[in-house]
C-alpha cells in the first residue's frame, strides 16, 4: 500500500462529472429482467466559480433539481470522476443500497442497487454519454482505495480477474495481501449464483457482483464491473461502510457464452 497525499480533493473529483449526460434508466428485477427503460438527461452545472453544483435530473418527462455546496458522508469520488454514494450503515430491516458509477472519458455507467429488509429488491442500470470534453491524463494508480473517514487515499497492488463461460463464472480478487476467489454455477439463463454472491450480467460489457441476501455478521461488498474497470463498495461484519476501491486493471479472461 502506498499513501497518496496529493490525491485530488473530493470536490475537484466531482467536477469531472460536469456536463449533460444523456442515456436511460433501465429498471431491472433482482434476476436482471428488464422491467422498464426510461429516457434520461442528467445535467451537472458549476455555479459561483465552481463552489456550487446544480444537478438537473430529467427522467421520462419528470424533472428534479438538486443543489450541492458540500458533499455528504455517504459519497466518495475518484480522480477521474468515478464514484459511489449510498448507505453508511447496513441494518437488517428497512431500505439499504448504493449507487456505483464508472466513467471513461465521455461515457459513464451507473448502477443503483436497492435492498429491502436485507433482500435484493431492484436494480437500475444507467449508461450515459455527454458531448466531447477535454480528456484527462490517465496517470492514476491501477488500484485506488478511498475511505469514508476521509483519511489519505491509498494505491494498492492487485487485480480483479473475471472469467465466465456457458456453465460457470469465476471471479478472483487480489488486493495487496488480500486474496478472495468466488466460483458460481449458471442458473436462470445468464444468472450466476454461488457462495452467497451473484454475478449478474446486465449488458455484454457490464455486470454487478452482489449478495442476493446481505449476510448477518459477515463482511460483504457491492461491485460493478464495466469493461476493464471495477468498483467495490465494502462493508465490515458490523455492517459499516469501510472503503471504496477502484480497479482499473480488470482482466476479462473470456466472453460470456450462451
N, C-alpha and C positions, 0 to 999 in steps of 0.2 A: 504494500500500500504506500502510495506517495501522496502527501497532502498538496492541495492546490490553493495556496493563499491568494493568488492573483486571479482566481476564477471570477468571471463577470458577476456583478450584483444581480440579485433576482429581478429587480425592475428592468434592468437592461436586457435580461433574457426574455422577459415578457414582450419587450418592444420588437423582438424578432417575429412576432405574430401579427404585426400591423398589416392592414390591408383588407381587401374584400375577398372573402373566401366563398366560393360557390360550390355547392355539392348537393347532398341529400342525406336525410336522416333515415336510415334503414332499420326499422324496428324488427327485432327477432325474438323468437321464443327461446327458452333455455336450451333447446336442442339445435338452434341455428336455423330454424324455419323462418323465412321472410314473411312478416305479417303485414307490413306497410312500408312504403317508400315515399318520403315527403321532401319535395324540393326545398333547398335552404340557401340563404345568403347570410353570412356572418361577417360583420364589418367591425374592425378594431381601429379606432382613430386616436391619435395622440393630440391632446389639448394642453394649453398652458405650458408651452415649451417642454412637452413630454412628461410633465408631472401628473397628468390626469389621463386616463384611458376611458373612452366611451365605447362600449360594445353594443351593437345593434344586432339582434337575432331575429331573422325573418324565416319562419318555417311554415310552409303550406298556408300562406295567407295571414298568419298571425305575426305580431311584432312585439318584441320586448327590448327595453333599453336598460343597460346597466352601466354605472359609472364607478371607476376604481381610482382611488388615490393611494391606497396601500394594499398589500397582499395579505390574505388570511393565512392562518397556520396550516390549513389543510392542503395547500398547493406548493409545489416545488417545480422549478423550471431549469432546464439545461441551457448551455450557451447557444445552441442552435435553435432554441425555441421549443423543443420537446418538453412535455410537462405531464404532471398528474395532479388532479385535485380530487378530494373526497373525504371520507370519514377518517378522523384521527384515531378513533377507538371503536373496535367491534364489540357488540353485545349480542347475546343470544336471541334477543327479541327486538322487533321493530325493523326499520329500514337501515340498510348499510350498503355502501358501494363506493365506487370511484370511477373517474374518467381518466383514461390514459391516452396521450396524444403524441404521435411521432411526426416529424417534419423532415422533408428532403427538398431543399430549395423552395419551390413554389407549389409543392404538393404536400398535403397533410392528411393523416388518417387518425381519427379519434374513435374511441370506443367507450361507451358508458356501460358499466356492469352494475346491476342492481340486485340486491338480496332482500328477501322479506323473511323475517324470523329465521335467519341463517341459511335459507334455501334460495338458490339462484332463481330469480323471478323473471328477469328480462335483460336483453342487451340491445344497444343501439349503436350501429356502426355508421361513422360519418366520414366518408372520403371527400376531400375538398381540393380545389385549386384556386390560385389567385393570379392576377396578372404578373408578368415577369418583373422581378425586383433584382436589385444588385446582389449577386451571390456572395455568401460568406466564405471566408477561407476555412477549409476543413482541417484545422490543426488541433482538434480536440482529442483527448485520450480515447482509446477504443472502448474502455470501460470506465465510466464515471459514476460515483456514488454520492448522493446528496442526503441530508439528514433533516428531519423536521424540527430539531432543536437548533438548527442553523449553525452548527459547528462547521469548521472548514471542510469543503468538499475534498474528495479523495479520488485518485486514479488507481484503479485496481488492475492486476493482471488476470487474464482469464478469457473465457469464451463461452458462447452458447451454441450448442450444436443441435440441430433438429433434423431428424430423419423419419420419413414415413413412406409406407407403401400401401398396397391394397388391403393388407391384413393387420399390420401393427404400426404403432407410432413409437418413436424413441426420442427422448429429449435428454441431453447431457448439459449440465450447468457446472462450470468451474470458475470460481472467483477467489483469487489468492489461494489460501489453503482449503477453502470450502469446495466440496465436490458433492454433487447430487445428480442421481440418474433416475429417470422415470420411463417406464415402458407401458403402453396401453394396448388394448385389443379393440379392433374395429367393431362398432355397434351402430345400428341405425344409420346406414349409409356411410357418410364420411365423418362419423362421430366416434371419438375415441374416449375410452374410459379406463382408468386403472389407478390403483394405489391412492385413491381419494382425490385424484385430479382428472380433469378432462382437457384434451387438446381438441379444440373446436375450430375447424377451418371455416372462415366466414367469406373469404374470396380466395382465388388461386394463390395470391401472394400475401394473404393476411389471415391470422388466426389468434385466438386467445387461449391461454393456459390457466385454468381456474378450477377451484374446487366446486362441485355441484352443491355440496353442503359444507359450510365452514366448520371445521372440527373444533371441539372444545378442548382447551388445554394443550393445543399444539400450535406451533408457528405455521403460517401459511402465506401464500403470495397470490397476487393477481398480475398476470402477464399478458402483454400484447406483443406480437411479432408481425412485422411488416417488411417484406423483402429481407435485407440483411441487417435489420435493426430490431432491437428488442427493448422493452421497458418493463421493469419488475418493481411492483409496489409490495413491500414485505411487512408483515406484522409478526409480533412475537407471540409466545404461548399465552400471554395475558390479553391478547387482542389489541395491543398498542402498535401504532404505525412506527416502524423503526428506521426505514430508509427507502430511497428510490434509486434504482440502478438503471443506467442507460448502457446498453451493449450495442456497439456499432460494428461488431465482428461476428454477427450471427452466420453460422455455416449451414446452408440448406443442402444437405447431402443428397437428397433425391426429391423428385416431384411427387405430389400426391396422386396416386393412381386410383382408378376405379370410378 
